[in-house]
Amino acid sequence: QGLFDFDDMIMQVVHAIETHQDLQFNLQEKYLYLMVDEFQDTNLAKLRILRALTDNPVNEGEPNILVVGDDDQAIYGFQGADVSNILGFSDTYPTRKLVVLTENYRSEAPILATSRAVIVQGGDRLESRLPELNKELSAHRNGEGIVEVIAATSTSQERQTLVADIAAQIQRGDEPSSIAVLARKHADIQSLLPYFAKANIPVRYERDENILDTA
C-alpha cells in the first residue's frame, strides 16, 4: 500500500550513511559515544549502522562503543535479529574489554543451577567461544527453591500430569493466583485449556481476549 514502516527507516539510514560520506563523517563527529542495549536482538542492518558510526580511522580501532547483551536471550529471530552480531563482536572490535555480570538477585541457587545445566547444552554460545568468559551466576536470594524435571511419554500425558499437579496444589491450600504456567508458544497454553476446564480449574492468561472482538 505504499506504507513506510520502521524497517524501511532503518534501511534508508543504512543506504544514506553508506553512500554519503559527508553524512557519515557528520554523524561520527556528533555521536562520539554509543551504547546499545539488548545487543543480541539487533539485526545485520543495525550492525551496519554501528560499523559506519565507529569505523573512523581517528578511533584507531578503539571507538567508544558499549554493547550490553546476552546471547542466551536471543529470542527475536523472527524479527530478523541475528545472534551472530554478539558472537562476532570480538572479531569486529578485537581490543574490546569484557565485563561479565554474574550477580543474580532474582532467583534462588537451585533454579540458577538447573537453568545453567540446560542452557550450556546449546550449540554455538559465546561462552564456548571465549575461554575467559564464565557466565555462571551467583544467587543473592535466600531460599531453597525446588526444580523438578518430569518426563512424559506423550504430549497428552504431559498436559494431564501438569493439570493434576496444579489441582493437587490447590487442594492443599495454595492460592491459584500463585501458580503460573509458562510455555514457549501461545499455542501450547491454548492446548491446555480443555484440560483445565475438565478439572474445573479457572485460568487467566495474557491472550484470553481478542481486542478486535471487543473494539
Disulfide bonds with the S-S distance in Angstrom:
none
